[in-house]
Amino acid sequence: MRSLPEAVVFAFSGTLNDTSAISYLIAGHHPACDAPGADQFQLESVMCPPVRQIVQLLNVERSIGRRAIIITEARDHYRPHLESWLDLHGIRVDDILLRDIGDHRPDALTKASLLAGLQENVSVIHAYESRADVARAYERLGVPVTRTGIPAVAARRAA
């Protein structure tokens, strides 16, 4: 049996970038990709700042030979926006997995499906994710998850 390369998965919105200032655009909608403000959220998310601690973790993972892969609920036509944001902030990843344009499943199902497909080619040893529903879906696939704190910060700001 061949040994698969190790990888770590990172969410984009709310994990790699701090979307707390624009989270109101998708608040209360599930799946978020179909929220009335979803397109505006995706466009504005690339103007949000990086979460430095998560970027540092990503860089450490890559420095020890693990692949850093982004799995996001954004539709594939936002790939150029996401890649521009990564370039602007000097963040290097090994792959970016996005939702197909016609995929209207809940975000947790979509992201779990993308992760399951990824597991055919790499050994996903950990994930960083801001959303509880997605974290539970990843854990059901056997991947340990660290919850990032941006949603909690946004909820406190809104209160």
Long-range contacts (C-beta under 8 A, 24 or more apart in sequence): 3-123, 4-121, 4-122, 4-123, 5-66, 5-67, 5-122, 5-123, 6-65, 6-66, 6-67, 6-122, 6-123, 6-125, 7-66, 7-67, 7-68, 7-69, 7-94, 7-118, 7-122, 7-123, 7-124, 7-125, 8-58, 8-61, 8-66, 8-67, 8-68, 8-69, 8-124, 8-125, 8-126, 8-127, 8-128, 9-69, 9-70, 9-71, 9-115, 9-118, 9-124, 9-126, 9-127, 9-128, 9-129, 9-138, 9-143, 10-54, 10-58, 10-68, 10-69, 10-70, 10-71, 10-93, 10-127, 10-128, 11-70, 11-71, 11-72, 11-111, 11-127, 11-128, 11-129, 11-130, 11-131, 11-134, 11-148, 12-45, 12-70, 12-72, 12-74, 12-82, 13-41, 13-45, 13-72, 13-73, 13-74, 13-130, 14-130, 14-131, 14-148, 14-150, 14-151, 15-51, 15-54, 15-128, 15-129, 15-130, 15-148, 15-150, 16-50, 16-51, 16-54, 16-55, 16-58, 16-70, 16-91, 17-45, 17-46, 17-48, 17-49, 17-50, 17-51, 17-85, 18-48, 18-49, 18-50, 18-51, 18-150, 19-45, 19-48, 19-150, 19-154, 20-150, 20-151, 20-153, 20-154, 20-157, 21-48, 22-48, 23-150, 23-151, 23-154, 24-158, 27-158, 30-106, 30-107, 31-73, 31-104, 31-105, 31-106, 31-107, 31-110, 32-73, 32-107, 33-73, 33-74, 33-75, 33-99, 33-103, 33-104, 33-107, 33-110, 34-104, 42-74, 42-75, 42-78, 42-81, 43-78, 43-81, 45-74, 45-81, 45-85, 46-81, 46-82, 46-84, 46-85, 50-89, 50-91, 51-148, 51-150, 54-128, 54-148, 55-89, 55-91, 57-128, 58-91, 58-93, 62-92, 62-94, 66-125, 67-94, 67-95, 67-122, 68-92, 68-93, 68-94, 69-93, 69-94, 69-95, 69-96, 69-97, 69-118, 69-122, 69-124, 70-95, 70-96, 70-97, 71-97, 71-111, 71-114, 71-115, 71-118, 71-127, 72-96, 72-97, 72-98, 72-99, 72-111, 73-99, 73-107, 73-110, 73-111, 74-98, 74-99, 75-99, 75-100, 75-101, 75-103, 76-100, 76-101, 77-101, 106-133, 107-131, 107-133, 107-134, 108-133, 108-134, 108-136, 108-137, 109-137, 111-137, 111-138, 112-137, 112-138, 112-140, 112-141, 115-141, 115-143, 116-141
